[in-house]
Amino acid sequence: MADHDVDLFVIGAGSGGVRAARVAAGYGARVMIAEEFRVGGTCVIRGCVPKKLLVYASRFAGEFDDAAGFGWSVPAPSFHWPSLTANVEGEVTRLEAAYTDTLERYNVALVKSRAVIEDAQTVRLLATGARVRAGTILVATGAWPHYGPKIPGLEHVISSNEAFHLTDLPKRIVIQGGGYIAVEFACIFAGLGSAVTLVYRGENILRGFDDDVREHLRNEMRNRGITVTCGHTVAAVETSGDEFVTRLSDHSSIAVDKVMFAIGRRPNVMGLGLHTVGVKIAEHGGIAVDDYSRSSVPSIYAVGDVTHRVNLTPVAIREGHAFADTVYGGNLTLVDHTNVPTAVFSEPEIGVIGLTETQARQRLDKIDVYKTTFRPMKATLSRRDTRCFMKLLVDGTTDLVVGCHIVGPDAGELIQAVGVAVKMGASKADFDATMAVHPTAAEELVTLREKAVGYRRAAAE
Ligand SMILES: Cc1cc2nc3c(=O)[nH]c(=O)nc-3n(C[C@H](O)[C@H](O)[C@H](O)COP(=O)(O)OP(=O)(O)OC[C@H]3O[C@@H](n4cnc5c(N)ncnc54)[C@H](O)[C@@H]3O)c2cc1C
């Protein structure tokens, strides 16, 4: 045995780090993991889990409204934000304990400290000053909210980290950003009763998503009373008594109780000692790694958001698992980052997999586009002004389904199942051959017969 204290030192007990530590320990490696905040990382403590619980809470208002069309009379409901946040915190604490318990069961030594890298095989724990020698170091430090350029009053701005711990529900809130986190929080706060203005510098929200999806959701958000202001930025935040005055780049201003920025997240690479040991940082700001998550220093690996590949929990977990299989399980394991299904927990929800129409047109010679918008059945009696949207993109040469885009109730659940078919290489003919489940919204996906449009590159004809 070399002069190591441990075989593996993991920095960061989030989605990727915990999985890697547990699987490596399962293979018999001596593992230590350092966490500077709370075990579970972003997903469990201030990301996916608490957010989804807030999403559930925010949807009750619509359900109460819809109930009347189905014969129910519901007494005027009231909402208590502190009860919600306390219950969410209770669930987060339960999950944190479950993660800690898993690490203990696998004999992973957990240290509650910030860790920094001193050399290619040494980590220093800031809480005690102790140095730990490790055969391999895994950096799984995640990402952190980015606030953009310094503007006057930036100190008053919160990020998603703080949004979970507000003492009161803001009556009025400005959220700057157009990505999924900004959109989700806009829908959460609007559902709970806040007046929400979403400010985004680009021409439309959800850059990178299919254009039809972006437009559809923007209209749905407007229908729910959310003000979506594109083409502007927040230029300054001023205090005025108990409220904040948000000055926009077009010189207009909005008085609110809270200002939140969700304009992106940066890989957590600062102050870790990466530069000193020669770990290369890629142009996108994350740790540059090879297909097996190995950095430019052979004894140092990195997984999850800190590598800025696909910044989602299941991807971080898969990368952590593949790392442990490769390095400790004797089984070289690659992670396939293509065709990752994903959801936006907006109201209504979005579920997508594969190419957008723009990407398909750039990459393929022939594309057939099938799409539909329709009123969800539940909205007939409730008379809610909402529409579902579904789109299939089909490679006109091979008949393979290369993209599926859904906006509507439970789109996240639907896309998980559709994702299996797309990942397996299902063709449009396979979709057509699948019997519909009636009456559902999802049946539209297997009954799309009319091409909305077909593109052919001139050379492909
Ligand atoms: C509001 C929000 C909502 C999200 N919703 C979703 C969703 O619905 N679905 C989805 O798939 N993804 C979602 N994500 C993204 C998801 O949370 C991340 O992709 C995932 O958590 C990344 O895991 P990770 O292991 O790379 O890092 P993290 O889970 O962030 O873990 C990194 C850990 O490292 C610790 N750390 C950092 N530096 C050090 C150090 N020097 N020493 C010790 N510890 C350190 C941190 O405290 C943290 O606990 C969301 C993110 C946010 C912010």
The ligand as an SDF file (V2000), in Angstrom:
LIG
                    3D

 53 58  0  0  0  0  0  0  0  0999 V2000
  -32.6450   26.0710   -7.8810 C   0  0  0  0  0  0  0  0  0  0  0  0
  -32.0950   24.8640   -8.5970 C   0  0  0  0  0  0  0  0  0  0  0  0
  -32.9660   23.9310   -9.1010 C   0  0  0  0  0  0  0  0  0  0  0  0
  -32.4850   22.8010   -9.7580 C   0  0  0  0  0  0  0  0  0  0  0  0
  -33.3850   21.9130  -10.2610 N   0  0  0  0  0  0  0  0  0  0  0  0
  -32.9470   20.7990  -10.8820 C   0  0  0  0  0  0  0  0  0  0  0  0
  -33.8780   19.8300  -11.3680 C   0  0  0  0  0  0  0  0  0  0  0  0
  -35.0900   20.0010  -11.2550 O   0  0  0  0  0  0  0  0  0  0  0  0
  -33.3910   18.7180  -11.9620 N   0  0  0  0  0  0  0  0  0  0  0  0
  -32.0340   18.4900  -12.1010 C   0  0  0  0  0  0  0  0  0  0  0  0
  -31.6400   17.4390  -12.6210 O   0  0  0  0  0  0  0  0  0  0  0  0
  -31.1270   19.4170  -11.6530 N   0  0  0  0  0  0  0  0  0  0  0  0
  -31.5610   20.5430  -11.0520 C   0  0  0  0  0  0  0  0  0  0  0  0
  -30.6470   21.4570  -10.5720 N   0  0  0  0  0  0  0  0  0  0  0  0
  -29.2000   21.2180  -10.8250 C   0  0  0  0  0  0  0  0  0  0  0  0
  -28.6290   20.2180   -9.8140 C   0  0  0  0  0  0  0  0  0  0  0  0
  -28.9120   20.6400   -8.5050 O   0  0  0  0  0  0  0  0  0  0  0  0
  -27.1230   20.0920  -10.0210 C   0  0  0  0  0  0  0  0  0  0  0  0
  -26.8840   19.7510  -11.3710 O   0  0  0  0  0  0  0  0  0  0  0  0
  -26.5080   19.0130   -9.1240 C   0  0  0  0  0  0  0  0  0  0  0  0
  -26.7670   19.2750   -7.7680 O   0  0  0  0  0  0  0  0  0  0  0  0
  -24.9940   18.9500   -9.3730 C   0  0  0  0  0  0  0  0  0  0  0  0
  -24.4130   18.0310   -8.4860 O   0  0  0  0  0  0  0  0  0  0  0  0
  -22.8680   18.1440   -8.1090 P   0  0  0  0  0  0  0  0  0  0  0  0
  -22.5320   16.9010   -7.3530 O   0  0  0  0  0  0  0  0  0  0  0  0
  -22.0840   18.4710   -9.2960 O   0  0  0  0  0  0  0  0  0  0  0  0
  -22.7560   19.4170   -7.1590 O   0  0  0  0  0  0  0  0  0  0  0  0
  -23.5680   19.8580   -5.8930 P   0  0  0  0  0  0  0  0  0  0  0  0
  -24.7860   19.0360   -5.6820 O   0  0  0  0  0  0  0  0  0  0  0  0
  -23.7300   21.3200   -6.0030 O   0  0  0  0  0  0  0  0  0  0  0  0
  -22.5910   19.5160   -4.6870 O   0  0  0  0  0  0  0  0  0  0  0  0
  -21.3890   20.2000   -4.4940 C   0  0  0  0  0  0  0  0  0  0  0  0
  -21.0870   20.2060   -3.0010 C   0  0  0  0  0  0  0  0  0  0  0  0
  -19.7370   20.5750   -2.7980 O   0  0  0  0  0  0  0  0  0  0  0  0
  -19.6450   21.3800   -1.6450 C   0  0  0  0  0  0  0  0  0  0  0  0
  -18.3700   22.1060   -1.7580 N   0  0  0  0  0  0  0  0  0  0  0  0
  -18.0280   23.0440   -2.6840 C   0  0  0  0  0  0  0  0  0  0  0  0
  -16.7340   23.4090   -2.5210 N   0  0  0  0  0  0  0  0  0  0  0  0
  -16.2640   22.6810   -1.4630 C   0  0  0  0  0  0  0  0  0  0  0  0
  -15.0010   22.6040   -0.8290 C   0  0  0  0  0  0  0  0  0  0  0  0
  -13.9360   23.3100   -1.2430 N   0  0  0  0  0  0  0  0  0  0  0  0
  -14.8600   21.7760    0.2410 N   0  0  0  0  0  0  0  0  0  0  0  0
  -15.9120   21.0350    0.6810 C   0  0  0  0  0  0  0  0  0  0  0  0
  -17.1230   21.0740    0.1060 N   0  0  0  0  0  0  0  0  0  0  0  0
  -17.2990   21.8670   -0.9680 C   0  0  0  0  0  0  0  0  0  0  0  0
  -20.8870   22.2420   -1.7210 C   0  0  0  0  0  0  0  0  0  0  0  0
  -21.2160   22.7660   -0.4550 O   0  0  0  0  0  0  0  0  0  0  0  0
  -21.9140   21.2230   -2.2260 C   0  0  0  0  0  0  0  0  0  0  0  0
  -22.5750   20.5770   -1.1660 O   0  0  0  0  0  0  0  0  0  0  0  0
  -31.0900   22.5930   -9.9000 C   0  0  0  0  0  0  0  0  0  0  0  0
  -30.1880   23.5340   -9.3840 C   0  0  0  0  0  0  0  0  0  0  0  0
  -30.6910   24.6500   -8.7410 C   0  0  0  0  0  0  0  0  0  0  0  0
  -29.7330   25.6640   -8.1950 C   0  0  0  0  0  0  0  0  0  0  0  0
  1  2  1  0
  2  3  1  0
  2 52  2  0
  3  4  2  0
  4  5  1  0
  4 50  1  0
  5  6  2  0
  6  7  1  0
  6 13  1  0
  7  8  2  0
  7  9  1  0
  9 10  1  0
 10 11  2  0
 10 12  1  0
 12 13  2  0
 13 14  1  0
 14 15  1  0
 14 50  1  0
 15 16  1  0
 16 17  1  0
 16 18  1  0
 18 19  1  0
 18 20  1  0
 20 21  1  0
 20 22  1  0
 22 23  1  0
 23 24  1  0
 24 25  2  0
 24 26  1  0
 24 27  1  0
 27 28  1  0
 28 29  2  0
 28 30  1  0
 28 31  1  0
 31 32  1  0
 32 33  1  0
 33 34  1  0
 33 48  1  0
 34 35  1  0
 35 36  1  0
 35 46  1  0
 36 37  1  0
 36 45  1  0
 37 38  2  0
 38 39  1  0
 39 40  1  0
 39 45  2  0
 40 41  1  0
 40 42  2  0
 42 43  1  0
 43 44  2  0
 44 45  1  0
 46 47  1  0
 46 48  1  0
 48 49  1  0
 50 51  2  0
 51 52  1  0
 52 53  1  0
M  END
$$$$
